[in-house]
Amino acid sequence: MQQLSSKLFNKPKRKIKIMQFGEGNFLRAFVEWIIQDLNDKGAICSDVVLVQPMPFGRVNEIAAQDGLYTLRLEGIDGGRNVKSSQVINVVGDCVNPFADYEKFLKYGESEDLEVIISNTTEAGIAVDPTDTDFTACPKSFPGKLLALLKRRYDKFGGDENKGLNIIPCELIDNNGDELYRCLIELAQINKMDAAFVGWVKSACHFTSTLVDRIVPGYPKNEIEEIRKETGYIDNNVVKGEIFHLWVLKKEPSVQQALPADSTGLNVIFADDIKPYKQRKVKILNGSHTALVPVAYLAGIDTVGEAMNDPAIEKFVRDFVFEEVNPTIDLPQDQMTAFANSVIERYRNPYIRHELMSIALNSTTKFKTRLLPTLTDYVRIKGELPQHLIFAFAALVLFHKGKRGNEDIKLADDPTYLEKWKTLWAEFDGDYEKLARKVLGWKDAWDTDMNGIHPQIAQTVAKYLKAMSENGMRAAVDCFVGNCGCKGKCK
């Protein structure tokens, strides 16, 4: 069996107009797939140069296959289980700037280059004040980008028409604005020419983004099946789910250079991406965080198993539609469609998502993912969101550290774990007193949650007592009305 290469697949020759910092699984399964679609449908004619942002990466492996690799998409689409394999052919070149810094900088002189895309992890967009030697490859991503822009500025004499469209995909708030800030700060640290700094400000165009697709990466457990199916060896196969969403803040120059919303994919150029981020964090991430302690304490280990449990599935669905959606300022049809897509994604039979992996740092996750929904719901409705309060009570019980006779391997900030241990050690059978202590834990929540609603401690205590004394299975069945009591015990 031959290795995937241009000998097996005809590789179109296009001008390299896009530079991508990052050769990892996510960008290859998401952004390059979108670029492939744009090329295939004639919206653009652009290849990509991959830049390895770290000293160790896989550009050599990708180059060995002439930039070709297989994207495997698996999931549920329109209620049907779907598997597809596609060869992505848009990678025109690969560069390791640590090994060939000059080749990297020469791309800054390219007449064809128009777009920079990045995903260098959340820690990648940060100022390294020690990045002061631009004669060698800078350590940080902002340092590398600044060096490239300086070479471009010098080559074209500060031509305002030679600026680049810069699209970061790192998962931080306002990633475009933050990358811009880092570049300007680093330029000032290095006392760079004010005219160059002015050119970055006026000629380059930064846009903030939100990305969403689950990408498990290299499917090692399925690789033999994929090789038999495709008929070739591919050491760079990447697996992703069917669902995809890319929201970019409107920037006319970016839209012109990369019209990613023009071919029918789930790509949106928006005046404000904040509501879309709220939607993702509150619905997708928030429902994950609400689901974990409830399902895990009910004896379930994965998201897929949870969504095949009628009581847990109803709990999650009602939480999203009844309590989360009303707190987000987007058209209702968009909210419904997104919420349904999340439920469908949770049912994906091809992805095994362990609940305990989501439980990592669950104290902070409650604060960032669920507390905003709690406060917004009370402000809008004037009452408590019962599903969310039930989930919070489950979180308290989860941190007791026991599932039946089994110890739970809690993974959180050690300070938080010690506090949870103390709270449970001091428990004297008074559930409302425990609830008030937990709700009043300002170091964890940055606020005293007892003040959110006069009945919050009493409600948490009621659910906590039911879970502790009857077990989570009985408590959740009762909560969703599956126990035959018609909601009386709720």
VOPAGU-2260 file (C-alpha; in pm, 1 decimal, decimal comma):
REM VOPAGU-2260
SITE   aa  ch    i         X         Y         Z
SITE  MET   A    0       0,0       0,0       0,0
SITE  GLN   A    1     144,9     337,1    -105,0
SITE  GLN   A    2     171,5     647,2     110,1
SITE  LEU   A    3     -56,3     938,2      22,8
SITE  SER   A    4     120,5    1184,7    -205,7
SITE  SER   A    5      73,3    1383,5    -525,6
SITE  LYS   A    6     163,9    1065,8    -715,4
SITE  LEU   A    7    -167,9     920,5    -602,7
SITE  PHE   A    8    -380,1    1236,5    -610,6
SITE  ASN   A    9    -359,9    1520,9    -857,2
SITE  LYS   A   10    -274,1    1834,6    -659,4
SITE  PRO   A   11    -388,2    2164,4    -815,8
SITE  LYS   A   12    -129,8    2443,1    -832,4
SITE  ARG   A   13    -254,2    2765,8    -679,1
SITE  LYS   A   14     -86,4    3082,5    -559,1
SITE  ILE   A   15     -13,3    3082,4    -186,6
SITE  LYS   A   16    -227,2    3365,2     -53,6
SITE  ILE   A   17    -283,3    3233,6     299,3
SITE  MET   A   18     -31,0    3173,9     577,5
SITE  GLN   A   19    -138,6    2958,4     867,8
SITE  PHE   A   20      43,0    2960,2    1201,5
SITE  GLY   A   21     -27,6    2614,2    1338,4
SITE  GLU   A   22     -29,3    2274,9    1169,4
SITE  GLY   A   23    -223,8    2091,8    1439,7
SITE  ASN   A   24    -539,6    1886,5    1418,2
SITE  PHE   A   25    -793,4    2161,8    1473,6
SITE  LEU   A   26    -688,1    2399,1    1197,1
SITE  ARG   A   27    -643,4    2113,9     950,9
SITE  ALA   A   28    -991,1    1975,3    1029,1
SITE  PHE   A   29   -1161,1    2314,3    1039,1
SITE  VAL   A   30   -1002,0    2612,3     863,5
SITE  GLU   A   31    -829,9    2419,4     585,2
SITE  TRP   A   32   -1150,8    2224,5     525,0
SITE  ILE   A   33   -1331,1    2557,7     479,8
SITE  ILE   A   34   -1054,5    2683,3     249,6
SITE  GLN   A   35   -1086,4    2359,1      51,6
SITE  ASP   A   36   -1459,5    2418,9       9,9
SITE  LEU   A   37   -1400,7    2777,2    -102,9
SITE  ASN   A   38   -1151,5    2656,5    -363,2
SITE  ASP   A   39   -1368,4    2370,3    -482,4
SITE  LYS   A   40   -1663,5    2603,8    -535,9
SITE  GLY   A   41   -1462,2    2877,8    -707,3
SITE  ALA   A   42   -1497,4    3140,9    -435,7
SITE  ILE   A   43   -1118,0    3170,8    -406,8
SITE  CYS   A   44    -809,1    3025,1    -571,6
SITE  SER   A   45    -561,9    3007,5    -284,7
SITE  ASP   A   46    -318,4    2764,9    -132,7
SITE  VAL   A   47    -189,5    2771,9     225,9
SITE  VAL   A   48     161,2    2775,8     367,2
SITE  LEU   A   49     175,1    2604,8     705,7
SITE  VAL   A   50     407,2    2762,4     962,6
SITE  GLN   A   51     511,6    2550,2    1258,7
SITE  PRO   A   52     484,5    2784,8    1561,0
SITE  MET   A   53     684,6    2565,3    1800,4
SITE  PRO   A   54    1027,4    2403,6    1766,2
SITE  PHE   A   55     859,1    2062,2    1754,4
SITE  GLY   A   56     565,9    1992,2    1524,6
SITE  ARG   A   57     460,0    1795,2    1221,4
SITE  VAL   A   58     532,0    2011,7     916,5
SITE  ASN   A   59     794,0    1759,2     800,9
SITE  GLU   A   60     538,4    1476,9     812,3
SITE  ILE   A   61     286,5    1685,6     618,9
SITE  ALA   A   62     549,7    1793,7     363,8
SITE  ALA   A   63     645,5    1427,6     314,3
SITE  GLN   A   64     292,4    1372,8     177,5
SITE  ASP   A   65     316,0    1681,6     -48,9
SITE  GLY   A   66      80,6    1866,1     186,5
SITE  LEU   A   67    -199,6    1613,6     132,4
SITE  TYR   A   68    -391,9    1454,5     417,6
SITE  THR   A   69    -726,2    1286,8     479,5
SITE  LEU   A   70   -1003,8    1449,8     678,7
SITE  ARG   A   71   -1246,4    1203,5     833,7
SITE  LEU   A   72   -1577,9    1358,9     940,4
SITE  GLU   A   73   -1809,2    1147,6    1155,9
SITE  GLY   A   74   -2129,5    1228,8    1335,8
SITE  ILE   A   75   -2502,8    1279,4    1302,8
SITE  ASP   A   76   -2629,7    1498,0    1020,5
SITE  GLY   A   77   -3002,6    1551,0     982,9
SITE  GLY   A   78   -3070,7    1252,8    1206,0
SITE  ARG   A   79   -2847,2    1018,0    1003,5
SITE  ASN   A   80   -2514,7     866,4    1108,0
SITE  VAL   A   81   -2256,5     995,1     861,9
SITE  LYS   A   82   -1895,6     904,2     785,4
SITE  SER   A   83   -1695,7    1070,3     510,3
SITE  SER   A   84   -1332,4    1083,8     403,0
SITE  GLN   A   85   -1187,0    1365,0     193,8
SITE  VAL   A   86    -835,1    1443,6      77,7
SITE  ILE   A   87    -748,0    1804,2     159,8
SITE  ASN   A   88    -518,1    1948,8    -107,6
SITE  VAL   A   89    -481,5    2317,9     -17,4
SITE  VAL   A   90    -145,0    2300,2     161,9
SITE  GLY   A   91     102,7    2440,6     -90,0
SITE  ASP   A   92     408,4    2463,3     135,7
SITE  CYS   A   93     530,3    2397,2     489,6
SITE  VAL   A   94     781,1    2605,3     686,8
SITE  ASN   A   95     960,9    2545,1    1012,7
SITE  PRO   A   96    1089,0    2895,5    1097,7
SITE  PHE   A   97    1319,0    2754,9    1364,1
SITE  ALA   A   98    1498,6    2554,9    1093,8
SITE  ASP   A   99    1465,9    2800,9     802,1
SITE  TYR   A  100    1394,8    3148,3     934,1
SITE  GLU   A  101    1480,3    3320,4     605,9
SITE  LYS   A  102    1230,5    3109,8     409,1
SITE  PHE   A  103     964,2    3212,4     657,4
SITE  LEU   A  104    1052,8    3583,2     629,3
SITE  LYS   A  105    1058,9    3565,3     247,8
SITE  TYR   A  106     685,8    3498,0     258,8
SITE  GLY   A  107     654,7    3847,3     403,1
SITE  GLU   A  108     783,1    3974,6      68,3
SITE  SER   A  109     522,8    3782,6    -131,9
SITE  GLU   A  110     300,7    3984,7    -363,2
SITE  ASP   A  111      42,1    3707,7    -333,5
SITE  LEU   A  112      12,2    3684,5      45,3
SITE  GLU   A  113    -317,8    3828,7     173,5
SITE  VAL   A  114    -429,9    3641,6     484,3
SITE  ILE   A  115    -275,5    3521,6     811,9
SITE  ILE   A  116    -467,6    3261,5    1017,5
SITE  SER   A  117    -350,1    3129,8    1353,8
SITE  ASN   A  118    -427,3    2883,8    1629,0
SITE  THR   A  119    -131,5    2869,4    1865,8
SITE  THR   A  120    -330,2    2774,3    2180,8
SITE  GLU   A  121    -473,7    3023,2    2427,5
SITE  ALA   A  122    -123,5    3084,1    2565,6
SITE  GLY   A  123       7,0    3172,4    2218,6
SITE  ILE   A  124    -130,3    3525,5    2212,5
SITE  ALA   A  125      87,8    3681,4    2478,9
SITE  VAL   A  126     375,9    3925,2    2492,7
SITE  ASP   A  127     719,5    3777,2    2560,3
SITE  PRO   A  128     931,3    4078,9    2660,5
SITE  THR   A  129    1246,7    3873,6    2597,1
SITE  ASP   A  130    1162,8    3852,6    2224,0
SITE  THR   A  131    1412,4    4122,3    2128,2
SITE  ASP   A  132    1644,6    3944,3    1880,6
SITE  PHE   A  133    1482,1    3943,7    1539,0
SITE  THR   A  134    1795,4    3820,4    1364,0
SITE  ALA   A  135    1692,3    3470,7    1478,0
SITE  CYS   A  136    1346,8    3316,2    1495,2
SITE  PRO   A  137    1150,0    3479,3    1780,6
SITE  LYS   A  138    1015,7    3244,1    2045,2
SITE  SER   A  139     658,5    3374,3    2060,3
SITE  PHE   A  140     387,1    3378,4    1796,6
SITE  PRO   A  141     347,0    3760,5    1820,0
SITE  GLY   A  142     725,3    3785,5    1778,0
SITE  LYS   A  143     722,8    3575,8    1459,6
SITE  LEU   A  144     427,7    3767,0    1316,4
SITE  LEU   A  145     588,6    4100,2    1400,1
SITE  ALA   A  146     911,1    3992,6    1225,9
SITE  LEU   A  147     714,1    3890,1     915,4
SITE  LEU   A  148     523,0    4218,4     909,6
SITE  LYS   A  149     845,4    4418,7     948,3
SITE  ARG   A  150    1000,8    4236,0     652,1
SITE  ARG   A  151     687,8    4310,5     450,5
SITE  TYR   A  152     686,8    4676,5     552,5
SITE  ASP   A  153    1051,3    4714,2     449,2
SITE  LYS   A  154    1005,6    4527,6     120,0
SITE  PHE   A  155     714,0    4740,1       3,8
SITE  GLY   A  156     825,4    5069,7     154,3
SITE  GLY   A  157     527,9    5100,4     384,3
SITE  ASP   A  158     272,2    5065,5     102,6
SITE  GLU   A  159     -71,0    5086,5     265,9
SITE  ASN   A  160    -207,9    4841,8       8,7
SITE  LYS   A  161      30,6    4568,1     124,0
SITE  GLY   A  162    -116,8    4516,3     469,1
SITE  LEU   A  163    -244,1    4171,4     565,3
SITE  ASN   A  164    -577,1    4036,1     690,7
SITE  ILE   A  165    -510,3    3868,8    1024,4
SITE  ILE   A  166    -755,6    3609,9    1160,9
SITE  PRO   A  167    -664,8    3448,3    1495,6
SITE  CYS   A  168    -862,2    3142,0    1606,2
SITE  GLU   A  169    -721,2    3105,7    1957,5
SITE  LEU   A  170    -989,2    3052,1    2224,2
SITE  ILE   A  171    -957,8    3380,4    2411,1
SITE  ASP   A  172   -1193,4    3675,8    2432,4
SITE  ASN   A  173   -1151,7    3933,8    2155,3
SITE  ASN   A  174    -864,0    3738,7    2005,1
SITE  GLY   A  175    -815,9    3980,6    1714,9
SITE  ASP   A  176    -797,5    4283,7    1940,2
SITE  GLU   A  177    -569,4    4100,5    2182,6
SITE  LEU   A  178    -326,3    3991,1    1910,1
SITE  TYR   A  179    -314,6    4347,4    1778,5
SITE  ARG   A  180    -242,6    4475,0    2129,8
SITE  CYS   A  181      40,3    4224,1    2175,0
SITE  LEU   A  182     201,1    4321,6    1844,4
SITE  ILE   A  183     196,0    4691,4    1925,2
SITE  GLU   A  184     331,9    4634,0    2276,7
SITE  LEU   A  185     611,1    4409,7    2147,5
SITE  ALA   A  186     700,4    4663,8    1877,8
SITE  GLN   A  187     726,5    4931,2    2144,3
SITE  ILE   A  188     942,0    4707,8    2367,3
SITE  ASN   A  189    1176,4    4669,4    2070,2
SITE  LYS   A  190    1163,6    5045,8    1999,0
SITE  MET   A  191    1059,0    4981,5    1640,9
SITE  ASP   A  192    1012,0    5267,2    1397,5
SITE  ALA   A  193     694,2    5464,7    1469,7
SITE  ALA   A  194     613,2    5466,0    1097,8
SITE  PHE   A  195     615,6    5083,8    1094,9
SITE  VAL   A  196     389,8    5070,3    1401,5
SITE  GLY   A  197     157,6    5313,8    1228,0
SITE  TRP   A  198     152,5    5088,7     920,4
SITE  VAL   A  199      51,0    4786,8    1132,8
SITE  LYS   A  200    -230,0    4996,2    1278,6
SITE  SER   A  201    -358,7    5137,9     950,1
SITE  ALA   A  202    -273,4    4884,6     679,0
SITE  CYS   A  203    -332,4    4551,9     857,5
SITE  HIS   A  204    -679,2    4430,3     941,3
SITE  PHE   A  205    -749,9    4222,0    1251,4
SITE  THR   A  206   -1075,3    4037,9    1313,8
SITE  SER   A  207   -1188,6    3850,8    1624,1
SITE  THR   A  208   -1337,5    3505,5    1581,4
SITE  LEU   A  209   -1520,7    3219,7    1748,4
SITE  VAL   A  210   -1455,9    2863,3    1631,1
SITE  ASP   A  211   -1651,0    2548,5    1711,6
SITE  ARG   A  212   -1587,9    2192,3    1600,0
SITE  ILE   A  213   -1490,9    1890,7    1807,4
SITE  VAL   A  214   -1169,4    1745,3    1662,1
SITE  PRO   A  215   -1052,3    1423,1    1831,9
SITE  GLY   A  216    -744,5    1420,3    1604,4
SITE  TYR   A  217    -560,4    1114,5    1470,3
SITE  PRO   A  218    -799,0     814,0    1479,3
SITE  LYS   A  219    -547,2     552,1    1588,6
SITE  ASN   A  220    -818,1     299,1    1677,3
SITE  GLU   A  221    -970,2     322,9    1329,5
SITE  ILE   A  222    -662,0     370,0    1117,1
SITE  GLU   A  223    -658,9      17,0     970,2
SITE  GLU   A  224   -1024,6      50,0     869,8
SITE  ILE   A  225    -951,6     387,9     707,7
SITE  ARG   A  226    -650,1     249,0     519,1
SITE  LYS   A  227    -854,3     -38,2     379,8
SITE  GLU   A  228   -1129,6     202,1     281,5
SITE  THR   A  229    -903,6     460,9     114,5
SITE  GLY   A  230    -640,7     226,7     -26,8
SITE  TYR   A  231    -338,3     427,7      89,8
SITE  ILE   A  232    -130,2     502,3     398,2
SITE  ASP   A  233    -181,2     846,1     551,4
SITE  ASN   A  234      15,0     933,5     863,1
SITE  ASN   A  235    -165,3    1266,6     895,5
SITE  VAL   A  236    -530,2    1159,6     901,5
SITE  VAL   A  237    -737,8    1390,5    1119,7
SITE  LYS   A  238   -1085,3    1316,4    1252,7
SITE  GLY   A  239   -1355,4    1572,7    1325,9
SITE  GLU   A  240   -1726,9    1592,0    1390,5
SITE  ILE   A  241   -1978,4    1699,5    1126,8
SITE  PHE   A  242   -2085,7    2014,6    1309,6
SITE  HIS   A  243   -1890,9    2332,8    1242,2
SITE  LEU   A  244   -1931,0    2701,8    1320,5
SITE  TRP   A  245   -1703,0    2995,7    1246,0
SITE  VAL   A  246   -1811,6    3341,7    1354,0
SITE  LEU   A  247   -1591,9    3634,1    1247,3
SITE  LYS   A  248   -1633,6    3997,7    1336,1
SITE  LYS   A  249   -1717,3    4196,2    1024,4
SITE  GLU   A  250   -1409,3    4347,8     862,6
SITE  PRO   A  251   -1458,4    4438,1     494,3
SITE  SER   A  252   -1099,7    4365,8     391,6
SITE  VAL   A  253   -1110,1    4021,4     556,4
SITE  GLN   A  254   -1446,4    3940,8     397,2
SITE  GLN   A  255   -1310,4    4030,0      55,6
SITE  ALA   A  256    -990,7    3828,0      92,2
SITE  LEU   A  257   -1158,6    3525,2     250,7
SITE  PRO   A  258   -1535,1    3514,1     172,3
SITE  ALA   A  259   -1581,4    3214,5     397,7
SITE  ASP   A  260   -1957,7    3266,4     423,8
SITE  SER   A  261   -2015,8    3246,3      48,7
SITE  THR   A  262   -2047,3    2872,0     -10,0
SITE  GLY   A  263   -2321,1    2767,6     230,6
SITE  LEU   A  264   -2107,4    2655,3     524,1
SITE  ASN   A  265   -2195,3    2753,3     880,6
SITE  VAL   A  266   -1981,3    3069,1     870,6
SITE  ILE   A  267   -2107,7    3406,8     992,2
SITE  PHE   A  268   -1960,0    3755,0     964,4
SITE  ALA   A  269   -2122,9    3942,5    1252,2
SITE  ASP   A  270   -2121,1    4300,3    1380,0
SITE  ASP   A  271   -2067,8    4159,6    1729,4
SITE  ILE   A  272   -1948,3    3805,9    1804,3
SITE  LYS   A  273   -2020,3    3835,4    2177,1
SITE  PRO   A  274   -2375,2    3689,2    2159,5
SITE  TYR   A  275   -2241,8    3392,2    1962,8
SITE  LYS   A  276   -1972,2    3333,3    2220,2
SITE  GLN   A  277   -2234,8    3353,7    2495,1
SITE  ARG   A  278   -2442,4    3101,2    2301,6
SITE  LYS   A  279   -2153,8    2855,5    2273,6
SITE  VAL   A  280   -2030,8    2897,4    2631,6
SITE  LYS   A  281   -2376,1    2897,6    2789,2
SITE  ILE   A  282   -2532,9    2620,0    2580,4
SITE  LEU   A  283   -2251,0    2386,2    2475,3
SITE  ASN   A  284   -2000,3    2435,6    2755,8
SITE  GLY   A  285   -2265,3    2519,3    3016,2
SITE  SER   A  286   -2477,8    2212,8    2950,4
SITE  HIS   A  287   -2164,1    1997,0    2963,6
SITE  THR   A  288   -2084,3    2139,8    3306,7
SITE  ALA   A  289   -2442,9    2095,1    3428,3
SITE  LEU   A  290   -2459,3    1742,4    3291,0
SITE  VAL   A  291   -2141,2    1600,1    3443,6
SITE  PRO   A  292   -2219,1    1573,5    3818,2
SITE  VAL   A  293   -2578,7    1472,2    3757,6
SITE  ALA   A  294   -2498,7    1196,1    3509,3
SITE  TYR   A  295   -2179,2    1075,8    3676,1
SITE  LEU   A  296   -2341,5    1039,5    4017,3
SITE  ALA   A  297   -2625,4     852,6    3844,8
SITE  GLY   A  298   -2369,2     590,0    3739,5
SITE  ILE   A  299   -2299,2     711,2    3384,9
SITE  ASP   A  300   -1948,1     761,0    3243,2
SITE  THR   A  301   -1979,9     927,2    2900,2
SITE  VAL   A  302   -2179,1    1201,9    2730,0
SITE  GLY   A  303   -2318,8     956,9    2475,7
SITE  GLU   A  304   -2444,9     721,8    2747,4
SITE  ALA   A  305   -2600,0    1017,0    2929,3
SITE  MET   A  306   -2792,0    1126,9    2621,3
SITE  ASN   A  307   -2925,5     774,3    2575,5
SITE  ASP   A  308   -3069,0     787,0    2927,7
SITE  PRO   A  309   -3425,3     926,9    2903,3
SITE  ALA   A  310   -3416,9    1113,7    3235,5
SITE  ILE   A  311   -3071,8    1267,4    3182,9
SITE  GLU   A  312   -3151,7    1359,7    2822,3
SITE  LYS   A  313   -3471,8    1534,0    2931,3
SITE  PHE   A  314   -3286,0    1713,9    3209,6
SITE  VAL   A  315   -3024,9    1849,7    2965,9
SITE  ARG   A  316   -3275,7    1939,7    2694,3
SITE  ASP   A  317   -3509,0    2123,8    2931,8
SITE  PHE   A  318   -3215,9    2303,1    3095,8
SITE  VAL   A  319   -3099,2    2436,2    2759,3
SITE  PHE   A  320   -3437,0    2531,6    2611,8
SITE  GLU   A  321   -3610,7    2655,6    2926,0
SITE  GLU   A  322   -3328,7    2819,1    3121,1
SITE  VAL   A  323   -3033,9    2901,7    2894,2
SITE  ASN   A  324   -3195,0    3017,2    2570,0
SITE  PRO   A  325   -3399,9    3296,4    2733,3
SITE  THR   A  326   -3079,0    3459,0    2863,3
SITE  ILE   A  327   -2911,6    3505,7    2521,3
SITE  ASP   A  328   -2993,1    3797,4    2293,7
SITE  LEU   A  329   -3013,3    3624,4    1955,7
SITE  PRO   A  330   -3310,6    3543,6    1728,8
SITE  GLN   A  331   -3509,9    3251,3    1866,1
SITE  ASP   A  332   -3482,3    3046,2    1547,0
SITE  GLN   A  333   -3103,6    3065,1    1566,8
SITE  MET   A  334   -3110,1    2965,9    1933,1
SITE  THR   A  335   -3338,3    2669,5    1865,2
SITE  ALA   A  336   -3127,7    2548,2    1573,7
SITE  PHE   A  337   -2804,5    2574,9    1772,2
SITE  ALA   A  338   -2950,5    2407,1    2080,3
SITE  ASN   A  339   -3081,9    2117,9    1870,6
SITE  SER   A  340   -2741,1    2083,3    1705,8
SITE  VAL   A  341   -2574,6    2060,0    2047,8
SITE  ILE   A  342   -2809,1    1779,7    2154,8
SITE  GLU   A  343   -2736,0    1602,7    1827,4
SITE  ARG   A  344   -2360,7    1644,0    1876,8
SITE  TYR   A  345   -2388,3    1491,8    2223,2
SITE  ARG   A  346   -2541,0    1183,9    2062,6
SITE  ASN   A  347   -2249,1    1138,9    1821,1
SITE  PRO   A  348   -2181,2     762,6    1832,9
SITE  TYR   A  349   -1830,3     806,1    1692,5
SITE  ILE   A  350   -1692,3    1019,7    1976,2
SITE  ARG   A  351   -1642,4     881,5    2326,4
SITE  HIS   A  352   -1643,1    1185,1    2556,0
SITE  GLU   A  353   -1564,1    1089,6    2915,0
SITE  LEU   A  354   -1757,7    1284,2    3178,5
SITE  MET   A  355   -1454,3    1291,8    3405,1
SITE  SER   A  356   -1251,9    1468,7    3137,0
SITE  ILE   A  357   -1514,7    1744,4    3133,3
SITE  ALA   A  358   -1511,3    1748,9    3516,0
SITE  LEU   A  359   -1157,1    1887,1    3518,0
SITE  ASN   A  360   -1155,5    2224,9    3701,6
SITE  SER   A  361   -1531,8    2202,1    3750,7
SITE  THR   A  362   -1539,5    2466,7    4025,7
SITE  THR   A  363   -1407,8    2734,9    3791,7
SITE  LYS   A  364   -1619,0    2597,9    3507,4
SITE  PHE   A  365   -1934,1    2656,8    3711,8
SITE  LYS   A  366   -1830,2    3018,5    3765,6
SITE  THR   A  367   -1752,5    3087,3    3398,7
SITE  ARG   A  368   -2012,3    2869,8    3227,1
SITE  LEU   A  369   -2316,5    2854,5    3456,0
SITE  LEU   A  370   -2307,6    3144,0    3701,1
SITE  PRO   A  371   -2373,3    3402,4    3423,2
SITE  THR   A  372   -2683,6    3206,0    3318,5
SITE  LEU   A  373   -2801,6    3189,0    3679,6
SITE  THR   A  374   -2770,8    3563,4    3737,2
SITE  ASP   A  375   -2915,4    3652,3    3394,7
SITE  TYR   A  376   -3213,1    3419,0    3439,3
SITE  VAL   A  377   -3299,5    3558,7    3783,7
SITE  ARG   A  378   -3267,4    3914,4    3648,3
SITE  ILE   A  379   -3496,0    3839,7    3352,5
SITE  LYS   A  380   -3747,7    3600,9    3510,1
SITE  GLY   A  381   -3734,5    3697,3    3877,3
SITE  GLU   A  382   -3718,2    3331,8    3979,7
SITE  LEU   A  383   -3460,4    3056,4    4012,4
SITE  PRO   A  384   -3370,3    2828,6    3717,9
SITE  GLN   A  385   -3450,5    2495,6    3879,9
SITE  HIS   A  386   -3241,8    2273,7    3649,7
SITE  LEU   A  387   -2935,4    2488,4    3705,9
SITE  ILE   A  388   -2986,2    2485,6    4083,9
SITE  PHE   A  389   -3028,7    2106,7    4070,8
SITE  ALA   A  390   -2699,1    2086,0    3878,2
SITE  PHE   A  391   -2529,7    2307,7    4135,4
SITE  ALA   A  392   -2650,6    2083,0    4417,1
SITE  ALA   A  393   -2511,0    1786,8    4222,1
SITE  LEU   A  394   -2178,4    1970,5    4192,3
SITE  VAL   A  395   -2169,9    2009,7    4571,7
SITE  LEU   A  396   -2239,2    1639,1    4621,1
SITE  PHE   A  397   -1987,7    1545,7    4349,8
SITE  HIS   A  398   -1718,2    1718,6    4553,0
SITE  LYS   A  399   -1789,6    1498,1    4847,8
SITE  GLY   A  400   -1571,1    1264,7    4642,7
SITE  LYS   A  401   -1781,7     949,0    4643,4
SITE  ARG   A  402   -1991,1     763,6    4384,4
SITE  GLY   A  403   -2139,5     488,2    4594,2
SITE  ASN   A  404   -1839,5     309,4    4744,5
SITE  GLU   A  405   -1607,8     438,2    4471,3
SITE  ASP   A  406   -1373,0     733,0    4525,2
SITE  ILE   A  407   -1407,6    1007,4    4262,9
SITE  LYS   A  408   -1072,4    1122,6    4122,8
SITE  LEU   A  409   -1137,8    1493,5    4161,8
SITE  ALA   A  410    -912,6    1712,8    3947,7
SITE  ASP   A  411    -920,5    2080,7    4036,0
SITE  ASP   A  412    -717,9    2361,9    4187,3
SITE  PRO   A  413    -567,1    2212,2    4507,2
SITE  THR   A  414    -692,1    2511,1    4708,4
SITE  TYR   A  415   -1046,4    2448,3    4589,2
SITE  LEU   A  416   -1024,8    2076,2    4660,1
SITE  GLU   A  417    -906,3    2144,3    5013,0
SITE  LYS   A  418   -1196,8    2384,9    5067,8
SITE  TRP   A  419   -1449,5    2129,5    4939,0
SITE  LYS   A  420   -1298,7    1873,3    5175,0
SITE  THR   A  421   -1333,5    2115,0    5467,2
SITE  LEU   A  422   -1693,2    2202,9    5380,5
SITE  TRP   A  423   -1795,7    1838,2    5379,6
SITE  ALA   A  424   -1591,5    1760,0    5691,9
SITE  GLU   A  425   -1786,1    2031,6    5876,7
SITE  PHE   A  426   -2125,4    1908,7    5751,6
SITE  ASP   A  427   -2346,8    1827,1    6050,7
SITE  GLY   A  428   -2658,3    1708,1    5871,4
SITE  ASP   A  429   -2797,5    2058,8    5812,0
SITE  TYR   A  430   -2817,6    2080,3    5431,6
SITE  GLU   A  431   -2927,6    2443,4    5425,1
SITE  LYS   A  432   -2631,9    2549,4    5639,1
SITE  LEU   A  433   -2397,7    2365,1    5403,6
SITE  ALA   A  434   -2566,6    2526,5    5103,9
SITE  ARG   A  435   -2522,9    2875,2    5253,4
SITE  LYS   A  436   -2154,0    2810,1    5318,3
SITE  VAL   A  437   -2094,4    2688,6    4963,5
SITE  LEU   A  438   -2296,2    2970,6    4806,5
SITE  GLY   A  439   -2105,5    3223,2    5016,8
SITE  TRP   A  440   -1763,2    3098,3    4899,8
SITE  LYS   A  441   -1643,6    3423,3    4742,0
SITE  ASP   A  442   -1296,6    3293,9    4654,8
SITE  ALA   A  443   -1456,9    3043,7    4417,4
SITE  TRP   A  444   -1749,5    3244,7    4277,3
SITE  ASP   A  445   -1619,4    3604,0    4309,9
SITE  THR   A  446   -1950,5    3684,0    4477,2
SITE  ASP   A  447   -2176,6    3569,0    4759,7
SITE  MET   A  448   -2437,2    3372,3    4568,5
SITE  ASN   A  449   -2672,8    3380,0    4866,2
SITE  GLY   A  450   -2767,3    3728,6    4748,1
SITE  ILE   A  451   -2883,7    3615,9    4404,4
SITE  HIS   A  452   -3230,4    3509,4    4525,8
SITE  PRO   A  453   -3384,2    3475,4    4875,7
SITE  GLN   A  454   -3474,2    3108,2    4816,3
SITE  ILE   A  455   -3147,7    2990,7    4663,8
SITE  ALA   A  456   -2995,5    2824,8    4972,4
SITE  GLN   A  457   -3321,4    2655,4    5063,0
SITE  THR   A  458   -3362,2    2523,3    4707,6
SITE  VAL   A  459   -3004,8    2394,4    4684,0
SITE  ALA   A  460   -3052,9    2224,5    5022,4
SITE  LYS   A  461   -3375,6    2056,6    4909,9
SITE  TYR   A  462   -3212,0    1899,3    4605,3
SITE  LEU   A  463   -2891,9    1815,4    4791,6
SITE  LYS   A  464   -3091,0    1632,2    5059,2
SITE  ALA   A  465   -3285,1    1433,1    4797,0
SITE  MET   A  466   -2966,2    1332,9    4614,7
SITE  SER   A  467   -2780,5    1239,9    4933,4
SITE  GLU   A  468   -3058,6    1039,6    5095,5
SITE  ASN   A  469   -3229,0     883,1    4791,7
SITE  GLY   A  470   -2939,3     862,9    4543,9
SITE  MET   A  471   -2889,5    1062,4    4225,4
SITE  ARG   A  472   -3080,0     818,1    4007,1
SITE  ALA   A  473   -3396,5     853,8    4217,0
SITE  ALA   A  474   -3345,7    1229,7    4251,9
SITE  VAL   A  475   -3310,0    1299,3    3881,5
SITE  ASP   A  476   -3596,7    1064,6    3788,5
SITE  CYS   A  477   -3813,0    1249,6    4036,3
SITE  PHE   A  478   -3697,3    1588,7    3910,6
SITE  VAL   A  479   -3794,3    1520,1    3550,3
SITE  GLY   A  480   -4118,1    1345,2    3651,2
SITE  ASN   A  481   -4015,4     989,1    3563,9
SITE  CYS   A  482   -4082,8     845,2    3907,7
SITE  GLY   A  483   -4463,2     838,3    3890,0
SITE  CYS   A  484   -4518,5    1112,0    4148,6
SITE  LYS   A  485   -4613,5    1362,6    3874,7
SITE  GLY   A  486   -4359,8    1609,6    3999,9
SITE  LYS   A  487   -4486,9    1621,0    4357,9
SITE  CYS   A  488   -4146,7    1525,3    4502,5
SITE  LYS   A  489   -3975,1    1790,0    4291,4
